[in-house]
Amino acid sequence: MTKVLDKTIAEWVEQFPLLQELIDLKETSWFNPNVKPAEEALKEVGLTVEDIDDAAARLKRFAPYIAEVFPQARHTNGIIESPLVATQNMQATLEEKYGKEIPGRLWTKMDADLPISGSIKARGGIYEVLQHAEKLAIEAGLLTIEDDYRKLNTPEMKEFFSQYKVAVGSTGNLGLSIGIMSAQLGFQAAVHMSSDARQWKKDKLRSHGVEVFEYDSDYSVAVAQGRADAATDPNAYFVDDENSKTLFVGYAVAARRLAAQFAALDVTIDEDHPLFVYLPCGVGGGPGGVAFGLKTVFGDAVHCIFAEPTHSPCMFIGVYTGLQDQVSVQDFGIDNITAADGLAVGRASGFVGKAMQSSLDGYYTIEDEELYRLIALLNSTEDLQIEPSAAAGYTGPWWVTADEEYLQRMGLTPERLANATHLAWATGGAMVPSEEMNSYIDKGNSLL
Ligand SMILES: *Cc1c(COP(=O)(O)O)cnc(C)c1O
């Protein structure tokens, strides 16, 4: 009999009944009864608003450099940010499809259109490379924080960075962000890709001079190889997607920018006007960091919910059982094979699971075929193009409004729900080659 830690799977299922639905690859949800008020929950994170301030200030120092070296970021003055889009046509279409109207309004955060690398990884990933570059340059006496950072775009500085290497393990998008940013600064870059990584991402990185290693195994192995690669080289720096607090605060900066976007559009967020944010989750750093930022800005008015593929519900299982990163989905016979390549992670970040478990309201899963349908619908109703991982957030409002126990427990009355803002975080897509994007849309249409 296969055992997971010290118990059989049947014993785990008896203790945690929802596990059976996850093992059977059924779409399901869980709203955590142990979620805490923001003030208490934030104390468990181990990071503070000052850490996010520090990250935002660093991104601002780099903005003139970013605007200079990446034309796509020129119109935002080098600030890497995405549009907030009202998606009422999508809402109406989904209400019809799911046979139920949802109170409040559906919006989309278009991280698919983030400049430079076209996914949420353009937040944390690029930030961590910049942080590392700044630290090296300052230590070498080549830069001060009062300088105009455009000086980093010189042959001398590129020569300096070329002594150093940046390594990372990835399902694709983190590698893309780290690789493009590292190569631009002049670093040597090594990206260790899992079997999920799309060919075009590897080709793109190689065209930037990045060394790409391919493995016929999943994300955990790619990360372990990246870690091992960097460990033997004193001039190498490893971006640790499973544990990095730097990535995490880079993602967290999104929240204050989002608050300004809502304010500019006259959208009120408070206790009587709750905000629900649906975040596609892989290892957890991206959605966890964004959620951390959101809790610091909106407190108890924001409700963060993670979305995972039915084949890769690693954070769901980790938090629900309390076993966190001690277990993988494969331990329970779940294969971690999904079209949502950005979410194809079998073992969640232990750091994020523990830091954020009291802050996250809930978790749900979604089937791959539904992701394709949602891609097609978002394309036809809103003319927005996203990749499979990025579509996972759109079913969230129906899980939330279906769970009476959760709504009551959180004081989410019908009056409040009528004022709700539902935000699907559309985490990636712009870099997908148009042929591949069209094949996603065609596949979705054929399934509808
Ligand atoms: C990486 C990624 C995510 C999830 O981020 P994690 O930090 O792995 O949880 C979601 N969507 C896309 C498109 C991604 O690339």
The ligand as a MOL file (V3000), in Angstrom:
LIG
                    3D

  0  0  0     0  0            999 V3000
M  V30 BEGIN CTAB
M  V30 COUNTS 15 15 0 0 0
M  V30 BEGIN ATOM
M  V30 1 C 4.1230 31.5470 -13.0760 0
M  V30 2 C 2.7690 31.8250 -13.5300 0
M  V30 3 C 1.6870 31.8160 -12.6460 0
M  V30 4 C 1.7830 31.4540 -11.1930 0
M  V30 5 O 2.8570 31.9940 -10.4740 0
M  V30 6 P 3.5820 31.1170 -9.3530 0
M  V30 7 O 4.5420 32.0210 -8.7350 0
M  V30 8 O 4.2320 29.9620 -10.0350 0
M  V30 9 O 2.4960 30.6390 -8.4410 0
M  V30 10 C 0.4360 32.0970 -13.1670 0
M  V30 11 N 0.2560 32.3810 -14.4590 0
M  V30 12 C 1.2720 32.4100 -15.3360 0
M  V30 13 C 0.9900 32.7430 -16.7670 0
M  V30 14 C 2.5490 32.1330 -14.8980 0
M  V30 15 O 3.5630 32.1580 -15.7770 0
M  V30 END ATOM
M  V30 BEGIN BOND
M  V30 1 1 1 2
M  V30 2 1 2 3
M  V30 3 2 2 14
M  V30 4 1 3 4
M  V30 5 2 3 10
M  V30 6 1 4 5
M  V30 7 1 5 6
M  V30 8 2 6 7
M  V30 9 1 6 8
M  V30 10 1 6 9
M  V30 11 1 10 11
M  V30 12 2 11 12
M  V30 13 1 12 13
M  V30 14 1 12 14
M  V30 15 1 14 15
M  V30 END BOND
M  V30 END CTAB
M  END
